[in-house]
Amino acid sequence: MKTKELLSGLRSKSIQELNDDLVAAKKELFNLRFQNATNQLDNTSRIKEVRKQIARIQTVISETKAAD
């Protein structure tokens, strides 16, 4: 259920807003990987969550571009 709500929220955004979210998620993923490499990351499952979030954003962007 949570995923459907997230996707509906993403689909209501413009492409520019989605690109901004994508950049922010990629920065967060970089920071998480850096923390993991230096053994400062407590919640390693967050990396997987952010990777899935990036994939969802990219999917919505490609769907929106294909619909145009």
mmCIF file of the N, C-alpha and C atoms, coordinates in Angstrom:
data_MODEL
# 
_entry.id   MODEL 
# 
loop_
_atom_site.group_PDB 
_atom_site.id 
_atom_site.type_symbol 
_atom_site.label_atom_id 
_atom_site.label_alt_id 
_atom_site.label_comp_id 
_atom_site.label_asym_id 
_atom_site.label_entity_id 
_atom_site.label_seq_id 
_atom_site.pdbx_PDB_ins_code 
_atom_site.Cartn_x 
_atom_site.Cartn_y 
_atom_site.Cartn_z 
_atom_site.occupancy 
_atom_site.B_iso_or_equiv 
_atom_site.pdbx_formal_charge 
_atom_site.auth_seq_id 
_atom_site.auth_comp_id 
_atom_site.auth_asym_id 
_atom_site.auth_atom_id 
_atom_site.pdbx_PDB_model_num 
ATOM 1   N N  . MET A 1 1  ? 0.834  -1.192 0.000   1.00 0.00 ? 1  MET A N  1 
ATOM 2   C CA . MET A 1 1  ? 0.000  0.000  0.000   1.00 0.00 ? 1  MET A CA 1 
ATOM 3   C C  . MET A 1 1  ? 0.874  1.248  0.000   1.00 0.00 ? 1  MET A C  1 
ATOM 4   N N  . LYS A 1 2  ? 1.941  1.223  0.730   1.00 0.00 ? 2  LYS A N  1 
ATOM 5   C CA . LYS A 1 2  ? 2.817  2.381  0.834   1.00 0.00 ? 2  LYS A CA 1 
ATOM 6   C C  . LYS A 1 2  ? 3.436  2.726  -0.526  1.00 0.00 ? 2  LYS A C  1 
ATOM 7   N N  . THR A 1 3  ? 3.760  1.695  -1.302  1.00 0.00 ? 3  THR A N  1 
ATOM 8   C CA . THR A 1 3  ? 4.383  1.902  -2.603  1.00 0.00 ? 3  THR A CA 1 
ATOM 9   C C  . THR A 1 3  ? 3.411  2.574  -3.560  1.00 0.00 ? 3  THR A C  1 
ATOM 10  N N  . LYS A 1 4  ? 2.145  2.176  -3.526  1.00 0.00 ? 4  LYS A N  1 
ATOM 11  C CA . LYS A 1 4  ? 1.145  2.778  -4.406  1.00 0.00 ? 4  LYS A CA 1 
ATOM 12  C C  . LYS A 1 4  ? 0.957  4.251  -4.088  1.00 0.00 ? 4  LYS A C  1 
ATOM 13  N N  . GLU A 1 5  ? 0.976  4.591  -2.817  1.00 0.00 ? 5  GLU A N  1 
ATOM 14  C CA . GLU A 1 5  ? 0.844  5.991  -2.414  1.00 0.00 ? 5  GLU A CA 1 
ATOM 15  C C  . GLU A 1 5  ? 2.054  6.793  -2.883  1.00 0.00 ? 5  GLU A C  1 
ATOM 16  N N  . LEU A 1 6  ? 3.238  6.206  -2.771  1.00 0.00 ? 6  LEU A N  1 
ATOM 17  C CA . LEU A 1 6  ? 4.453  6.875  -3.213  1.00 0.00 ? 6  LEU A CA 1 
ATOM 18  C C  . LEU A 1 6  ? 4.427  7.102  -4.720  1.00 0.00 ? 6  LEU A C  1 
ATOM 19  N N  . LEU A 1 7  ? 4.005  6.089  -5.471  1.00 0.00 ? 7  LEU A N  1 
ATOM 20  C CA . LEU A 1 7  ? 3.949  6.214  -6.921  1.00 0.00 ? 7  LEU A CA 1 
ATOM 21  C C  . LEU A 1 7  ? 2.917  7.244  -7.357  1.00 0.00 ? 7  LEU A C  1 
ATOM 22  N N  . SER A 1 8  ? 1.780  7.295  -6.703  1.00 0.00 ? 8  SER A N  1 
ATOM 23  C CA . SER A 1 8  ? 0.777  8.293  -7.071  1.00 0.00 ? 8  SER A CA 1 
ATOM 24  C C  . SER A 1 8  ? 1.299  9.694  -6.778  1.00 0.00 ? 8  SER A C  1 
ATOM 25  N N  . GLY A 1 9  ? 2.069  9.834  -5.717  1.00 0.00 ? 9  GLY A N  1 
ATOM 26  C CA . GLY A 1 9  ? 2.687  11.123 -5.411  1.00 0.00 ? 9  GLY A CA 1 
ATOM 27  C C  . GLY A 1 9  ? 3.724  11.516 -6.446  1.00 0.00 ? 9  GLY A C  1 
ATOM 28  N N  . LEU A 1 10 ? 4.499  10.526 -6.914  1.00 0.00 ? 10 LEU A N  1 
ATOM 29  C CA . LEU A 1 10 ? 5.508  10.803 -7.931  1.00 0.00 ? 10 LEU A CA 1 
ATOM 30  C C  . LEU A 1 10 ? 4.865  11.155 -9.269  1.00 0.00 ? 10 LEU A C  1 
ATOM 31  N N  . ARG A 1 11 ? 3.789  10.466 -9.613  1.00 0.00 ? 11 ARG A N  1 
ATOM 32  C CA . ARG A 1 11 ? 3.132  10.707 -10.902 1.00 0.00 ? 11 ARG A CA 1 
ATOM 33  C C  . ARG A 1 11 ? 2.462  12.071 -10.962 1.00 0.00 ? 11 ARG A C  1 
ATOM 34  N N  . SER A 1 12 ? 2.158  12.669 -9.823  1.00 0.00 ? 12 SER A N  1 
ATOM 35  C CA . SER A 1 12 ? 1.518  13.980 -9.810  1.00 0.00 ? 12 SER A CA 1 
ATOM 36  C C  . SER A 1 12 ? 2.526  15.117 -9.958  1.00 0.00 ? 12 SER A C  1 
ATOM 37  N N  . LYS A 1 13 ? 3.829  14.799 -9.908  1.00 0.00 ? 13 LYS A N  1 
ATOM 38  C CA . LYS A 1 13 ? 4.864  15.828 -10.013 1.00 0.00 ? 13 LYS A CA 1 
ATOM 39  C C  . LYS A 1 13 ? 5.253  16.073 -11.467 1.00 0.00 ? 13 LYS A C  1 
ATOM 40  N N  . SER A 1 14 ? 5.827  17.247 -11.702 1.00 0.00 ? 14 SER A N  1 
ATOM 41  C CA . SER A 1 14 ? 6.330  17.554 -13.037 1.00 0.00 ? 14 SER A CA 1 
ATOM 42  C C  . SER A 1 14 ? 7.693  16.893 -13.236 1.00 0.00 ? 14 SER A C  1 
ATOM 43  N N  . ILE A 1 15 ? 8.158  16.881 -14.478 1.00 0.00 ? 15 ILE A N  1 
ATOM 44  C CA . ILE A 1 15 ? 9.442  16.251 -14.779 1.00 0.00 ? 15 ILE A CA 1 
ATOM 45  C C  . ILE A 1 15 ? 10.575 16.979 -14.061 1.00 0.00 ? 15 ILE A C  1 
ATOM 46  N N  . GLN A 1 16 ? 10.494 18.297 -13.960 1.00 0.00 ? 16 GLN A N  1 
ATOM 47  C CA . GLN A 1 16 ? 11.537 19.055 -13.277 1.00 0.00 ? 16 GLN A CA 1 
ATOM 48  C C  . GLN A 1 16 ? 11.600 18.686 -11.799 1.00 0.00 ? 16 GLN A C  1 
ATOM 49  N N  . GLU A 1 17 ? 10.447 18.549 -11.165 1.00 0.00 ? 17 GLU A N  1 
ATOM 50  C CA . GLU A 1 17 ? 10.418 18.149 -9.758  1.00 0.00 ? 17 GLU A CA 1 
ATOM 51  C C  . GLU A 1 17 ? 10.957 16.730 -9.586  1.00 0.00 ? 17 GLU A C  1 
ATOM 52  N N  . LEU A 1 18 ? 10.632 15.855 -10.531 1.00 0.00 ? 18 LEU A N  1 
ATOM 53  C CA . LEU A 1 18 ? 11.148 14.482 -10.471 1.00 0.00 ? 18 LEU A CA 1 
ATOM 54  C C  . LEU A 1 18 ? 12.657 14.464 -10.627 1.00 0.00 ? 18 LEU A C  1 
ATOM 55  N N  . ASN A 1 19 ? 13.182 15.299 -11.522 1.00 0.00 ? 19 ASN A N  1 
ATOM 56  C CA . ASN A 1 19 ? 14.637 15.372 -11.686 1.00 0.00 ? 19 ASN A CA 1 
ATOM 57  C C  . ASN A 1 19 ? 15.309 15.883 -10.421 1.00 0.00 ? 19 ASN A C  1 
ATOM 58  N N  . ASP A 1 20 ? 14.684 16.855 -9.763  1.00 0.00 ? 20 ASP A N  1 
ATOM 59  C CA . ASP A 1 20 ? 15.224 17.360 -8.494  1.00 0.00 ? 20 ASP A CA 1 
ATOM 60  C C  . ASP A 1 20 ? 15.232 16.259 -7.428  1.00 0.00 ? 20 ASP A C  1 
ATOM 61  N N  . ASP A 1 21 ? 14.138 15.479 -7.365  1.00 0.00 ? 21 ASP A N  1 
ATOM 62  C CA . ASP A 1 21 ? 14.076 14.365 -6.421  1.00 0.00 ? 21 ASP A CA 1 
ATOM 63  C C  . ASP A 1 21 ? 15.133 13.319 -6.740  1.00 0.00 ? 21 ASP A C  1 
ATOM 64  N N  . LEU A 1 22 ? 15.355 13.090 -8.035  1.00 0.00 ? 22 LEU A N  1 
ATOM 65  C CA . LEU A 1 22 ? 16.344 12.102 -8.466  1.00 0.00 ? 22 LEU A CA 1 
ATOM 66  C C  . LEU A 1 22 ? 17.748 12.522 -8.047  1.00 0.00 ? 22 LEU A C  1 
ATOM 67  N N  . VAL A 1 23 ? 18.073 13.787 -8.227  1.00 0.00 ? 23 VAL A N  1 
ATOM 68  C CA . VAL A 1 23 ? 19.392 14.289 -7.828  1.00 0.00 ? 23 VAL A CA 1 
ATOM 69  C C  . VAL A 1 23 ? 19.573 14.157 -6.317  1.00 0.00 ? 23 VAL A C  1 
ATOM 70  N N  . ALA A 1 24 ? 18.533 14.504 -5.567  1.00 0.00 ? 24 ALA A N  1 
ATOM 71  C CA . ALA A 1 24 ? 18.617 14.404 -4.104  1.00 0.00 ? 24 ALA A CA 1 
ATOM 72  C C  . ALA A 1 24 ? 18.796 12.953 -3.659  1.00 0.00 ? 24 ALA A C  1 
ATOM 73  N N  . ALA A 1 25 ? 18.096 12.025 -4.311  1.00 0.00 ? 25 ALA A N  1 
ATOM 74  C CA . ALA A 1 25 ? 18.214 10.616 -3.945  1.00 0.00 ? 25 ALA A CA 1 
ATOM 75  C C  . ALA A 1 25 ? 19.598 10.076 -4.289  1.00 0.00 ? 25 ALA A C  1 
ATOM 76  N N  . LYS A 1 26 ? 20.152 10.499 -5.412  1.00 0.00 ? 26 LYS A N  1 
ATOM 77  C CA . LYS A 1 26 ? 21.493 10.043 -5.781  1.00 0.00 ? 26 LYS A CA 1 
ATOM 78  C C  . LYS A 1 26 ? 22.544 10.583 -4.824  1.00 0.00 ? 26 LYS A C  1 
ATOM 79  N N  . LYS A 1 27 ? 22.366 11.821 -4.356  1.00 0.00 ? 27 LYS A N  1 
ATOM 80  C CA . LYS A 1 27 ? 23.287 12.381 -3.363  1.00 0.00 ? 27 LYS A CA 1 
ATOM 81  C C  . LYS A 1 27 ? 23.189 11.601 -2.049  1.00 0.00 ? 27 LYS A C  1 
ATOM 82  N N  . GLU A 1 28 ? 21.953 11.264 -1.666  1.00 0.00 ? 28 GLU A N  1 
ATOM 83  C CA . GLU A 1 28 ? 21.766 10.498 -0.434  1.00 0.00 ? 28 GLU A CA 1 
ATOM 84  C C  . GLU A 1 28 ? 22.418 9.121  -0.564  1.00 0.00 ? 28 GLU A C  1 
ATOM 85  N N  . LEU A 1 29 ? 22.262 8.486  -1.725  1.00 0.00 ? 29 LEU A N  1 
ATOM 86  C CA . LEU A 1 29 ? 22.879 7.176  -1.941  1.00 0.00 ? 29 LEU A CA 1 
ATOM 87  C C  . LEU A 1 29 ? 24.397 7.262  -1.858  1.00 0.00 ? 29 LEU A C  1 
ATOM 88  N N  . PHE A 1 30 ? 24.961 8.310  -2.434  1.00 0.00 ? 30 PHE A N  1 
ATOM 89  C CA . PHE A 1 30 ? 26.410 8.501  -2.349  1.00 0.00 ? 30 PHE A CA 1 
ATOM 90  C C  . PHE A 1 30 ? 26.849 8.630  -0.898  1.00 0.00 ? 30 PHE A C  1 
ATOM 91  N N  . ASN A 1 31 ? 26.139 9.446  -0.135  1.00 0.00 ? 31 ASN A N  1 
ATOM 92  C CA . ASN A 1 31 ? 26.490 9.641  1.277   1.00 0.00 ? 31 ASN A CA 1 
ATOM 93  C C  . ASN A 1 31 ? 26.353 8.341  2.074   1.00 0.00 ? 31 ASN A C  1 
ATOM 94  N N  . LEU A 1 32 ? 25.308 7.570  1.775   1.00 0.00 ? 32 LEU A N  1 
ATOM 95  C CA . LEU A 1 32 ? 25.123 6.296  2.473   1.00 0.00 ? 32 LEU A CA 1 
ATOM 96  C C  . LEU A 1 32 ? 26.252 5.326  2.148   1.00 0.00 ? 32 LEU A C  1 
ATOM 97  N N  . ARG A 1 33 ? 26.654 5.271  0.881   1.00 0.00 ? 33 ARG A N  1 
ATOM 98  C CA . ARG A 1 33 ? 27.755 4.390  0.503   1.00 0.00 ? 33 ARG A CA 1 
ATOM 99  C C  . ARG A 1 33 ? 29.062 4.816  1.159   1.00 0.00 ? 33 ARG A C  1 
ATOM 100 N N  . PHE A 1 34 ? 29.255 6.129  1.259   1.00 0.00 ? 34 PHE A N  1 
ATOM 101 C CA . PHE A 1 34 ? 30.464 6.637  1.902   1.00 0.00 ? 34 PHE A CA 1 
ATOM 102 C C  . PHE A 1 34 ? 30.466 6.263  3.378   1.00 0.00 ? 34 PHE A C  1 
ATOM 103 N N  . GLN A 1 35 ? 29.330 6.421  4.047   1.00 0.00 ? 35 GLN A N  1 
ATOM 104 C CA . GLN A 1 35 ? 29.226 6.053  5.457   1.00 0.00 ? 35 GLN A CA 1 
ATOM 105 C C  . GLN A 1 35 ? 29.430 4.560  5.654   1.00 0.00 ? 35 GLN A C  1 
ATOM 106 N N  . ASN A 1 36 ? 28.909 3.767  4.711   1.00 0.00 ? 36 ASN A N  1 
ATOM 107 C CA . ASN A 1 36 ? 29.062 2.317  4.807   1.00 0.00 ? 36 ASN A CA 1 
ATOM 108 C C  . ASN A 1 36 ? 30.523 1.914  4.662   1.00 0.00 ? 36 ASN A C  1 
ATOM 109 N N  . ALA A 1 37 ? 31.238 2.580  3.779   1.00 0.00 ? 37 ALA A N  1 
ATOM 110 C CA . ALA A 1 37 ? 32.648 2.261  3.554   1.00 0.00 ? 37 ALA A CA 1 
ATOM 111 C C  . ALA A 1 37 ? 33.501 2.605  4.764   1.00 0.00 ? 37 ALA A C  1 
ATOM 112 N N  . THR A 1 38 ? 33.094 3.622  5.509   1.00 0.00 ? 38 THR A N  1 
ATOM 113 C CA . THR A 1 38 ? 33.862 4.025  6.683   1.00 0.00 ? 38 THR A CA 1 
ATOM 114 C C  . THR A 1 38 ? 33.291 3.443  7.981   1.00 0.00 ? 38 THR A C  1 
ATOM 115 N N  . ASN A 1 39 ? 32.377 2.465  7.840   1.00 0.00 ? 39 ASN A N  1 
ATOM 116 C CA . ASN A 1 39 ? 31.757 1.788  8.983   1.00 0.00 ? 39 ASN A CA 1 
ATOM 117 C C  . ASN A 1 39 ? 31.027 2.735  9.926   1.00 0.00 ? 39 ASN A C  1 
ATOM 118 N N  . GLN A 1 40 ? 30.401 3.768  9.387   1.00 0.00 ? 40 GLN A N  1 
ATOM 119 C CA . GLN A 1 40 ? 29.620 4.695  10.202  1.00 0.00 ? 40 GLN A CA 1 
ATOM 120 C C  . GLN A 1 40 ? 28.119 4.517  10.002  1.00 0.00 ? 40 GLN A C  1 
ATOM 121 N N  . LEU A 1 41 ? 27.732 3.628  9.084   1.00 0.00 ? 41 LEU A N  1 
ATOM 122 C CA . LEU A 1 41 ? 26.318 3.452  8.763   1.00 0.00 ? 41 LEU A CA 1 
ATOM 123 C C  . LEU A 1 41 ? 25.709 2.389  9.670   1.00 0.00 ? 41 LEU A C  1 
ATOM 124 N N  . ASP A 1 42 ? 24.631 2.764  10.374  1.00 0.00 ? 42 ASP A N  1 
ATOM 125 C CA . ASP A 1 42 ? 23.958 1.831  11.269  1.00 0.00 ? 42 ASP A CA 1 
ATOM 126 C C  . ASP A 1 42 ? 22.884 1.028  10.533  1.00 0.00 ? 42 ASP A C  1 
ATOM 127 N N  . ASN A 1 43 ? 22.110 1.689  9.689   1.00 0.00 ? 43 ASN A N  1 
ATOM 128 C CA . ASN A 1 43 ? 20.993 1.052  9.003   1.00 0.00 ? 43 ASN A CA 1 
ATOM 129 C C  . ASN A 1 43 ? 21.380 0.794  7.543   1.00 0.00 ? 43 ASN A C  1 
ATOM 130 N N  . THR A 1 44 ? 21.962 -0.361 7.275   1.00 0.00 ? 44 THR A N  1 
ATOM 131 C CA . THR A 1 44 ? 22.427 -0.651 5.921   1.00 0.00 ? 44 THR A CA 1 
ATOM 132 C C  . THR A 1 44 ? 21.282 -0.925 4.953   1.00 0.00 ? 44 THR A C  1 
ATOM 133 N N  . SER A 1 45 ? 20.108 -1.231 5.452   1.00 0.00 ? 45 SER A N  1 
ATOM 134 C CA . SER A 1 45 ? 18.970 -1.472 4.561   1.00 0.00 ? 45 SER A CA 1 
ATOM 135 C C  . SER A 1 45 ? 18.503 -0.187 3.885   1.00 0.00 ? 45 SER A C  1 
ATOM 136 N N  . ARG A 1 46 ? 18.921 0.939  4.406   1.00 0.00 ? 46 ARG A N  1 
ATOM 137 C CA . ARG A 1 46 ? 18.547 2.232  3.800   1.00 0.00 ? 46 ARG A CA 1 
ATOM 138 C C  . ARG A 1 46 ? 19.131 2.357  2.385   1.00 0.00 ? 46 ARG A C  1 
ATOM 139 N N  . ILE A 1 47 ? 20.282 1.749  2.137   1.00 0.00 ? 47 ILE A N  1 
ATOM 140 C CA . ILE A 1 47 ? 20.892 1.783  0.809   1.00 0.00 ? 47 ILE A CA 1 
ATOM 141 C C  . ILE A 1 47 ? 19.952 1.136  -0.206  1.00 0.00 ? 47 ILE A C  1 
ATOM 142 N N  . LYS A 1 48 ? 19.407 -0.009 0.153   1.00 0.00 ? 48 LYS A N  1 
ATOM 143 C CA . LYS A 1 48 ? 18.484 -0.717 -0.738  1.00 0.00 ? 48 LYS A CA 1 
ATOM 144 C C  . LYS A 1 48 ? 17.224 0.106  -0.985  1.00 0.00 ? 48 LYS A C  1 
ATOM 145 N N  . GLU A 1 49 ? 16.708 0.742  0.048   1.00 0.00 ? 49 GLU A N  1 
ATOM 146 C CA . GLU A 1 49 ? 15.505 1.565  -0.084  1.00 0.00 ? 49 GLU A CA 1 
ATOM 147 C C  . GLU A 1 49 ? 15.736 2.728  -1.036  1.00 0.00 ? 49 GLU A C  1 
ATOM 148 N N  . VAL A 1 50 ? 16.880 3.380  -0.912  1.00 0.00 ? 50 VAL A N  1 
ATOM 149 C CA . VAL A 1 50 ? 17.178 4.539  -1.759  1.00 0.00 ? 50 VAL A CA 1 
ATOM 150 C C  . VAL A 1 50 ? 17.389 4.096  -3.204  1.00 0.00 ? 50 VAL A C  1 
ATOM 151 N N  . ARG A 1 51 ? 18.024 2.945  -3.406  1.00 0.00 ? 51 ARG A N  1 
ATOM 152 C CA . ARG A 1 51 ? 18.205 2.435  -4.772  1.00 0.00 ? 51 ARG A CA 1 
ATOM 153 C C  . ARG A 1 51 ? 16.861 2.168  -5.433  1.00 0.00 ? 51 ARG A C  1 
ATOM 154 N N  . LYS A 1 52 ? 15.922 1.606  -4.686  1.00 0.00 ? 52 LYS A N  1 
ATOM 155 C CA . LYS A 1 52 ? 14.582 1.354  -5.220  1.00 0.00 ? 52 LYS A CA 1 
ATOM 156 C C  . LYS A 1 52 ? 13.845 2.661  -5.492  1.00 0.00 ? 52 LYS A C  1 
ATOM 157 N N  . GLN A 1 53 ? 14.041 3.647  -4.624  1.00 0.00 ? 53 GLN A N  1 
ATOM 158 C CA . GLN A 1 53 ? 13.417 4.950  -4.823  1.00 0.00 ? 53 GLN A CA 1 
ATOM 159 C C  . GLN A 1 53 ? 13.935 5.595  -6.105  1.00 0.00 ? 53 GLN A C  1 
ATOM 160 N N  . ILE A 1 54 ? 15.235 5.496  -6.353  1.00 0.00 ? 54 ILE A N  1 
ATOM 161 C CA . ILE A 1 54 ? 15.827 6.033  -7.578  1.00 0.00 ? 54 ILE A CA 1 
ATOM 162 C C  . ILE A 1 54 ? 15.214 5.343  -8.793  1.00 0.00 ? 54 ILE A C  1 
ATOM 163 N N  . ALA A 1 55 ? 15.080 4.031  -8.741  1.00 0.00 ? 55 ALA A N  1 
ATOM 164 C CA . ALA A 1 55 ? 14.496 3.280  -9.852  1.00 0.00 ? 55 ALA A CA 1 
ATOM 165 C C  . ALA A 1 55 ? 13.047 3.690  -10.095 1.00 0.00 ? 55 ALA A C  1 
ATOM 166 N N  . ARG A 1 56 ? 12.296 3.905  -9.026  1.00 0.00 ? 56 ARG A N  1 
ATOM 167 C CA . ARG A 1 56 ? 10.898 4.327  -9.181  1.00 0.00 ? 56 ARG A CA 1 
ATOM 168 C C  . ARG A 1 56 ? 10.816 5.698  -9.833  1.00 0.00 ? 56 ARG A C  1 
ATOM 169 N N  . ILE A 1 57 ? 11.661 6.614  -9.406  1.00 0.00 ? 57 ILE A N  1 
ATOM 170 C CA . ILE A 1 57 ? 11.656 7.962  -9.982  1.00 0.00 ? 57 ILE A CA 1 
ATOM 171 C C  . ILE A 1 57 ? 12.016 7.896  -11.464 1.00 0.00 ? 57 ILE A C  1 
ATOM 172 N N  . GLN A 1 58 ? 13.039 7.124  -11.804 1.00 0.00 ? 58 GLN A N  1 
ATOM 173 C CA . GLN A 1 58 ? 13.443 7.002  -13.202 1.00 0.00 ? 58 GLN A CA 1 
ATOM 174 C C  . GLN A 1 58 ? 12.339 6.372  -14.044 1.00 0.00 ? 58 GLN A C  1 
ATOM 175 N N  . THR A 1 59 ? 11.616 5.417  -13.481 1.00 0.00 ? 59 THR A N  1 
ATOM 176 C CA . THR A 1 59 ? 10.514 4.786  -14.204 1.00 0.00 ? 59 THR A CA 1 
ATOM 177 C C  . THR A 1 59 ? 9.401  5.785  -14.480 1.00 0.00 ? 59 THR A C  1 
ATOM 178 N N  . VAL A 1 60 ? 9.048  6.585  -13.497 1.00 0.00 ? 60 VAL A N  1 
ATOM 179 C CA . VAL A 1 60 ? 7.984  7.572  -13.678 1.00 0.00 ? 60 VAL A CA 1 
ATOM 180 C C  . VAL A 1 60 ? 8.420  8.626  -14.710 1.00 0.00 ? 60 VAL A C  1 
ATOM 181 N N  . ILE A 1 61 ? 9.698  9.015  -14.688 1.00 0.00 ? 61 ILE A N  1 
ATOM 182 C CA . ILE A 1 61 ? 10.198 9.980  -15.676 1.00 0.00 ? 61 ILE A CA 1 
ATOM 183 C C  . ILE A 1 61 ? 10.067 9.404  -17.075 1.00 0.00 ? 61 ILE A C  1 
ATOM 184 N N  . SER A 1 62 ? 10.469 8.151  -17.263 1.00 0.00 ? 62 SER A N  1 
ATOM 185 C CA . SER A 1 62 ? 10.390 7.554  -18.599 1.00 0.00 ? 62 SER A CA 1 
ATOM 186 C C  . SER A 1 62 ? 8.940  7.354  -19.036 1.00 0.00 ? 62 SER A C  1 
ATOM 187 N N  . GLU A 1 63 ? 8.048  7.005  -18.106 1.00 0.00 ? 63 GLU A N  1 
ATOM 188 C CA . GLU A 1 63 ? 6.630  6.878  -18.442 1.00 0.00 ? 63 GLU A CA 1 
ATOM 189 C C  . GLU A 1 63 ? 6.046  8.224  -18.868 1.00 0.00 ? 63 GLU A C  1 
ATOM 190 N N  . THR A 1 64 ? 6.426  9.276  -18.165 1.00 0.00 ? 64 THR A N  1 
ATOM 191 C CA . THR A 1 64 ? 5.919  10.603 -18.486 1.00 0.00 ? 64 THR A CA 1 
ATOM 192 C C  . THR A 1 64 ? 6.426  11.063 -19.851 1.00 0.00 ? 64 THR A C  1 
ATOM 193 N N  . LYS A 1 65 ? 7.679  10.815 -20.139 1.00 0.00 ? 65 LYS A N  1 
ATOM 194 C CA . LYS A 1 65 ? 8.233  11.202 -21.436 1.00 0.00 ? 65 LYS A CA 1 
ATOM 195 C C  . LYS A 1 65 ? 7.612  10.397 -22.569 1.00 0.00 ? 65 LYS A C  1 
ATOM 196 N N  . ALA A 1 66 ? 7.321  9.130  -22.334 1.00 0.00 ? 66 ALA A N  1 
ATOM 197 C CA . ALA A 1 66 ? 6.697  8.295  -23.354 1.00 0.00 ? 66 ALA A CA 1 
ATOM 198 C C  . ALA A 1 66 ? 5.254  8.704  -23.631 1.00 0.00 ? 66 ALA A C  1 
ATOM 199 N N  . ALA A 1 67 ? 4.596  9.228  -22.612 1.00 0.00 ? 67 ALA A N  1 
ATOM 200 C CA . ALA A 1 67 ? 3.201  9.649  -22.781 1.00 0.00 ? 67 ALA A CA 1 
ATOM 201 C C  . ALA A 1 67 ? 3.098  10.947 -23.581 1.00 0.00 ? 67 ALA A C  1 
ATOM 202 N N  . ASP A 1 68 ? 4.163  11.731 -23.613 1.00 0.00 ? 68 ASP A N  1 
ATOM 203 C CA . ASP A 1 68 ? 4.122  13.015 -24.329 1.00 0.00 ? 68 ASP A CA 1 
ATOM 204 C C  . ASP A 1 68 ? 4.256  12.867 -25.795 1.00 0.00 ? 68 ASP A C  1 
# 
